[in-house]
Amino acid sequence: MTHLDLFSGIGGFALACEWAGIETIGFCEMDPFCQKVLKKHWPNVRIIGDIKDVKEDTFQRPIDIITGGFPCQPFSVAGKQRGKEDDRFLWPTMCNVIKEYKPTWVIGENVAGIINMALEQVLSDLENIGYETQSLVIPACAIGGGHRRDRVWVVAYNSCQRFKWETTTKQENDAARNGLSVDIYAENHWRMEWPKIASQICRMDDGLPRKLDSHRLKALGNAIVPQVAFQIISAIKVMELGV
């Protein structure tokens, strides 16, 4: 299984895929601080700075899953909510990458403000290129987070590009070493103490120190909740394998 992570931030989708035994083969992230975080945790994964530079031949391997928390500033209540008129509305560019690689699965994430401003376009664009779509609102507290953090998750499936899972995944190997079934191992893994998981990539989220630098604060604010992504990716596995 291969995964291409667009608008990668500090690697929340890549962490979720790692838990699920899926290999991330590429990042797309322009922020220098986030690039340093990605290089620290995934030193062998290629990083492309500008999504407009991701072309059909950029990655020479088939892509099974494309993920992307495309910029939320056009829809966030913290901004002017200019929606599609904002030059940071980069969904069309992400959609172009999806057209190039034709992955079996697409997972997108954004703030709740997108619902009335651009969600219909996102779903229509995906359906027009052959995907079945579903949108969900899932908060961080749904998986034990200490804050609400409502986010819209878009899941799209292209049955014409159906993938086949490897018979033995990293998760299955880890489960075997711990004497657990895969399902029990996965449940225990994502239900680990929230601060322990939240601090793996970019320090703590349980209150912020007064002297927290602006780069780290911005990265934390833009990050997805990997435990939610893991649940979606695990559901994909159940759909494909029936287990």
Helices and strands as residue ranges (DSSP letters): E 2-6, H 12-19, E 23-28, H 32-41, E 46-48, G 51-53, E 65-68, G 83-85, H 91-101, E 105-111, G 112-114, H 119-128, E 132-138, G 140-143, E 151-157, G 159-161, H 170-177, H 182-190, H 194-202, H 214-222, H 226-241
